[in-house]
Amino acid sequence: MSSVSRPTPPWAIVTLREVMVKARDRSYLISTLVTLVLIVGTVVFNAYMSTRADEYTVAVTEMQSTALENPAKEVVEAANEAGQADGGNTSFEAIFADSPEQAEELVRSGEADAALLVGYDGWTLTGNEELDGGLQQGIADALRAYTLEINAGYAGTTAEALLAGSEFQTALLDGNTENQFMAQFTGFVFGFLFYMAAIIFGMAIATSVLEEKQNRVVEILATAIPIRQLLYGKVAGNTVLAMIQLALYAGAALLALNFTDTAELAGTIIPASGWFLVFFLAGFLILASLWAMIGSMASRSEDLNNSSGPVLTIIIAALFAGLFAKGQLLVAASYVPVISTVAMPVRMLNGDVPLWETFLSLAIALAAAYALLRFGEKIYRRAVMQSGGALTLRKAMKLES
């Protein structure tokens, strides 16, 4: 008994064709490789900069009598102890000069980063052309602690007693203070990747539809497969390409994090990155349908530039939501299709989000993607066979399919 193989669906054939054409495109492959190198390079460079040791040399005047204390030297040593505390990598070294003038000359010649001088009118930290922010902050904190200790001694007490009860901790009612910076940075990365993929692959869909319309290839294809199957294949093919590229970028970044001293960050980012890929799928399906409609209603390349404004506005809104939305605005944005692509993963980085909220947001995005794909199919079938000038959405809806 022989089994009859089922024919391959037309949309799957179109999907495979879209993927294979792009996979053979040298410019696409080169741009993907260059972007991967840039992402890995950025992660490694940031990790290097965050772990790089800062070493400062501070010129102080040497006291002529060994019986006298050297307050400037003590301040520099205190700054060094603070910089090395809790695994820190900032060091301060005092080098001695015979006079304030010689100390300033050491700074001028580059042998010292700054000179810490004390006189009747107070303390002066002197640099050459500029003073590094880390150097200023380290010396300022050490000097504050030093003078507090001295003044407390004059008052017959201790610095600890004067500061008793001044300690405080930070907390948020909604979110995690340790994740704030990570959420902001990762939100920017998510938004940028979504923006880039939506523009590159979305415009590829619109251009492909327009070229087939201009060359009348779509009329030949329409005799072999249903028009809606052609649309489904184009949307599916470019969605697959976008997902693969995005997964490559995310995987390269996380792999680079694991090989640096910031590997612990990967454990925080991986769950949100996984959800970002899921939400990206829904968001891109929505935008792919819009790009296909734009391509079918255009008659020349210039029409694409003129009619792509609304889609670009949505993409930019998603990018800005990931960057700037806070509090209840971020919560509301996490339920808006397309914008939720960035907003919901950022919420998950900021703090714990109930699982039902995540699935509700995803369900809304998928429902919007399905509805817009069906609507886009109707516009595509009506507009793609029309020659002549560009069509507006209202005109396209009045056409017969």
C-alpha angles and dihedrals in degrees: 000000000000121000118227113225116225115240118252111260112252092236090057090054090051090047092053091048092052091050095046094047091052092044090058093047106108094199090054093049093046093048091049091050093047091050091050090052091048092050094049091043092051093050093048093045093050090047090050093049092048092052098036113119117241112215121190129184117204123193116221131176115255114234114238094220118057089209090069121080120239105226095185091053091049091051092052091048090049090051090051092051091050092047092052095043120110093013094307121164102208117109133186123198126190119218119189131237129185094229142007088258092055090047090054089048090055088055092047092051093048096246090116130033092216143348121236109206130177124201141154091284095052137262128334128193106199125195132179109238098338142359121234114239093229091051093050094047094047094050092042093053092046092047091049091052092045096051091044090056092048095047091046089054091053089051092051096247139085135261090242091056092049091050096042111133095014096105118107140175129219124236139164128216089218118024141009123285092211092056098048098093092039090052092050094047095043091045089056091050092048092048094048094048091048091048093049096046093045092052098043099044096030092055088045089058093048093046093048092051092047094049092051089049094049093046091044089233089132090064090057092045090049090063091058105036136018114269093236090056088056090053093047091051094051093048093045094046096051091042090055091049092049092048092049092049093046092048089051092052094046092045093050092050094048092046090052090050090053091056093052134067088261093070091122088068090065091067089059096044101043097073092047091045091054092052090045090059090050094049090043089060092056094042094048092049088057093049093043090058090050092049091049090052091049091051094048093051094047125088099191140014093265090061090061092058092048096048101039094078097097092050092048089049091056092048093049090047089056090049094050092045089059091048106039113013113113138176117344091357089061090047091052092045090054089067097048112097115247091010089061087063088079103017099059096050089047090052089052090053092049094054147315114319118194111250092233090060091053093050092044091053091047092048091052091050093048092047090051090048092052093046093048092045090055091046091046089051091058093049092044093052091048100043107033094070094049119101128196126051129001119285129226121222091252092052092046092053091054093055121097116245 
